[in-house]
Structure formats: C-alpha cells, structure tokens
Amino acid sequence: MIKQAIIPLAGLGTRLLPLTSVFAKELLPINGKPGLEYIIEECVEAGIKEIIFIISKKKMMIKKYFYNDKFYKNIIKKKKDLRIIEEYKKILKYRKMIKFVYQNNPKGTGDAVLKTKKFIKDKYFLMLLPDDLIIKKNCSKSMIRSHKNYKGSVIASMSVNKKTVTRWGIFNLDKRLNKTDYSIKGVIEKPSIKSAPSNKAVIGRYILPKTIFSKLLKLKPAKGGEIHITDAIQSLINDKEKFIAHNFLGKYLDCGTLNGYINSSKEISKLWNYAWLELVMLV
C-alpha cells in the first residue's frame, strides 16, 4: 500500500509572474482555496498518510500557511465565525500529515526527489506535481489500484495532439494491459514531432520505487544544471524495472501558466456550480 507522497514546491513559478513575484504559486486561490489544497485532498482520498513538501527558503510562505496559529486563534476569539473555525480545523488536520524538507537551489525534479531520500520508508511512494490538477476523478487513487494489480511503478498518461509532443515527456509504449494501462519501454523528454514514439504524454503523477534514489545519485546534471527524473526512470526501465503508463479518467488542468491558471479557476468554478445546482434540485 502506498502511504507516503512527496510534492516538489521549491520552483519559483516564473511562468505565473507577476502573481508569483510576492506570492507562492501553490497558494494562489482557485475557486476560493489554494491550489495546493486540491493536491492534498487528492492524497487524503487516495489513502496517503504522510506528505513531504519540498520547499526552499524563498517559499517559507507555504510553511507559514500551515503554522499560522496565532492569527487563527486571535480571529476566532474575536469573531467566533464557524467557517473560519472549520478552516483552522482542516489546516490542523493537514499539518499532522505534513513534513517539510528543503531544496534551496532548485536543480530540477530529480534533485527535489533526492532531498526526500532519508524519509521514504516503503518500497514505493507517490509524487504529485502541483502545476497539474486532475479533477472529476482521483488520479492518484486509480494509479494505486494499477500499482496493486501489476506490482510496478505507475506514471499518469494523457493523449495529446501530435503537433504538441515537443512540449511534453512522451511514452514509448510496449503493450496494452487493459483499457487504461500500458507497459512502457521508456520516456523521451520533449521529442521532435517526427521522432515521438506516441502521443501519450507524461502528466505529473508518479508512483516511483525507492530504487530511484540510487539512479538519481549517479546522474550528472543536464543542460541548465537540472537533474531530470525522466533520466532516472529510463535507467530503471533499462534495468527491467516494470513501469506502467496509466491513462487517467479525470480532467487535466494546467495551473503552471497564467492562461492555464485562469482556465483552471473557471473549470473548477463550473464544477462547484453544478454540484450546488444538483443539491438545490434535491432539496
């Protein structure tokens, strides 16, 4: 059973400037609550018991969000507002699950994963990239089912337009296992349109083996000084470790760009409005 999740949060969020010039992108509100809370909720619903946040000193705002007791106690004492009380209870609940580690010099996702090495206890763990929101269906939960079925690592997958494969990590598929899962031969980072082996793109949900740490330690930084998680994954596949591409059933939202963030807010607002309308009709 997958019990631990890691969430890399040390990135500077330059694609969301000017919003992120003074504010952590993961705390930007999406339909009334921080985007990061949607990721936490996904973890909780999937049965995760511990979440490791990888932050930097420049992102201490994230830690403060979960440790702002004085503010909450003072305002609850003055107002006794039930909504604020419930929000504070929720934050306290999440805080019990969360551990913080630090990546003060962001050197890619691979380096962020390495920072969690001494805290990972079990053979496999979940990683969620916060720029990628998946709504309507719990992607992590369905990936954990595939992990149980096939006893291997699992990466979320989505079909993309062939003209856009240069923007994505792309799977080299082996064989279809069922309606949603494929075994894979490898992952190619941002291939040309001609060289792309498929149109199945890597999305930011991974169930990874603990053995990935030894691979990451051996990797040399790529151009730009970053350590790419896909290089370590490919090395494991070359060693015959089983990796599954999982075509999730939810709706993908990209919160990592300004246009994507605005669209995500609209899409989640629609969901909330539909749910509210259904509730009113039931009454």
Residue pairs with C-beta under 8 A, 6 or more apart in sequence:
1 47
1 144
2 46
2 47
2 48
2 122
2 124
2 125
2 126
2 144
2 147
2 207
3 47
3 48
3 49
3 50
3 121
3 122
4 48
4 49
4 50
4 51
4 52
4 119
4 120
4 121
4 122
4 125
4 126
5 43
5 48
5 50
5 51
5 52
5 125
5 126
5 127
5 128
5 140
6 51
6 52
6 53
6 54
6 112
6 113
6 116
6 120
6 125
6 126
6 127
6 128
7 36
7 39
7 51
7 52
7 53
7 54
7 127
7 128
7 129
7 130
8 54
8 103
8 109
8 112
8 113
8 127
8 129
8 130
9 24
9 26
9 36
9 53
9 54
9 55
9 59
9 62
9 130
10 54
10 55
10 56
10 58
10 59
10 102
10 103
10 104
10 106
10 112
11 25
11 106
12 20
12 58
12 106
13 19
13 20
13 24
13 25
13 256
14 20
15 256
15 257
15 258
16 25
16 28
16 256
16 257
16 258
16 261
19 25
19 28
19 258
19 261
20 28
23 61
24 59
24 61
24 62
25 35
25 130
25 255
25 256
26 34
26 35
26 36
26 39
26 62
26 130
27 34
27 35
27 36
27 61
27 62
27 65
28 34
28 35
28 255
28 261
29 35
29 265
30 38
30 133
30 255
30 261
30 264
30 265
30 268
31 265
31 268
31 269
31 272
34 65
35 130
35 133
35 255
35 264
36 62
36 130
37 94
38 133
38 135
38 268
39 128
39 130
39 133
40 51
40 94
40 97
42 128
42 134
42 138
42 139
42 140
42 141
43 51
43 97
43 126
43 128
43 140
44 97
45 138
45 140
45 141
46 126
46 138
46 140
46 141
46 144
47 141
47 144
48 97
48 126
48 140
49 97
50 97
50 98
50 99
51 97
51 98
51 99
52 98
52 99
52 100
52 101
52 116
52 119
53 62
53 63
53 98
53 99
53 100
53 101
54 101
54 102
54 103
54 112
54 115
54 116
55 62
55 63
55 100
55 101
55 102
55 103
56 102
56 103
56 104
56 105
56 106
57 102
57 104
58 104
63 100
65 91
66 91
66 94
66 95
66 98
67 95
68 91
72 84
72 87
72 88
72 91
75 81
75 84
76 84
76 85
76 88
99 119
101 115
101 116
101 119
102 115
103 111
103 112
103 115
106 112
107 221
107 225
107 226
107 227
108 221
108 222
108 224
108 225
108 226
108 227
108 228
108 229
109 129
109 226
109 227
109 228
109 229
110 216
110 219
110 226
110 227
110 228
110 229
110 231
110 232
111 216
111 226
111 227
113 127
113 208
113 212
113 213
113 216
113 229
114 213
114 216
114 217
114 227
116 125
117 213
120 210
120 213
122 210
123 209
123 210
124 147
124 153
124 207
124 208
124 209
124 210
125 207
125 208
125 210
126 140
126 143
126 144
126 205
126 206
126 207
126 208
127 204
127 205
127 206
127 207
127 208
128 140
128 204
128 205
128 206
129 204
129 205
130 204
130 255
131 204
131 254
131 255
131 256
132 203
132 204
132 205
132 252
132 253
132 254
132 255
132 256
133 252
133 253
133 254
133 255
133 264
133 268
134 156
134 203
134 205
134 248
134 250
134 251
134 252
134 253
135 250
135 251
135 253
135 267
135 268
135 271
136 249
136 250
136 251
136 271
137 248
137 249
137 250
137 251
138 250
139 156
139 203
139 205
139 246
139 248
139 250
140 205
142 180
142 246
142 248
142 249
143 154
143 156
143 205
143 207
143 246
143 248
144 154
144 207
146 154
146 180
146 181
146 244
146 246
147 153
147 154
147 207
147 244
149 181
150 177
150 181
150 242
150 244
151 242
152 241
152 242
152 243
152 244
153 206
153 207
153 208
153 209
153 233
153 236
153 241
153 242
153 243
153 244
154 181
154 206
154 207
154 243
154 244
154 245
154 246
155 171
155 184
155 187
155 202
155 203
155 205
155 206
155 207
155 233
155 243
155 244
155 245
155 246
156 202
156 203
156 204
156 205
156 206
156 246
156 248
157 171
157 182
157 200
157 201
157 202
157 203
157 245
157 246
157 247
157 248
158 200
158 201
158 203
158 247
158 248
158 252
159 199
159 200
159 201
159 247
160 167
160 168
160 199
160 200
160 201
161 199
162 193
162 196
162 199
163 193
165 190
165 191
165 193
165 196
165 199
165 201
166 190
166 191
166 192
166 193
167 190
168 190
168 201
168 202
169 187
169 188
169 189
169 190
169 201
169 202
169 230
170 187
170 188
170 190
170 191
170 196
170 197
170 198
170 199
170 200
170 201
170 202
171 182
171 184
171 186
171 187
171 197
171 198
171 200
171 201
171 202
171 245
172 184
172 185
172 186
172 187
172 188
172 197
172 198
173 182
173 183
173 184
173 185
173 197
173 198
173 200
173 245
174 182
174 183
174 184
174 185
175 182
175 183
176 182
177 183
177 244
179 247
180 246
180 247
180 248
180 249
181 244
181 245
181 246
181 247
182 200
182 244
182 245
182 247
183 242
183 243
183 244
183 245
184 237
184 243
184 244
184 245
185 197
185 237
186 234
186 237
186 238
187 202
187 230
187 233
187 234
187 237
188 195
188 196
188 197
189 228
189 230
191 197
200 245
200 247
202 230
203 248
203 252
205 248
206 229
208 233
209 236
209 241
211 236
211 241
212 229
212 232
212 233
212 236
215 231
215 232
215 235
215 236
216 227
216 229
216 232
218 235
219 227
219 228
219 231
219 232
219 235
221 227
222 228
222 231
233 243
236 243
237 243
251 267
253 260
253 263
253 264
253 267
253 268
254 260
254 263
254 264
255 261
255 264
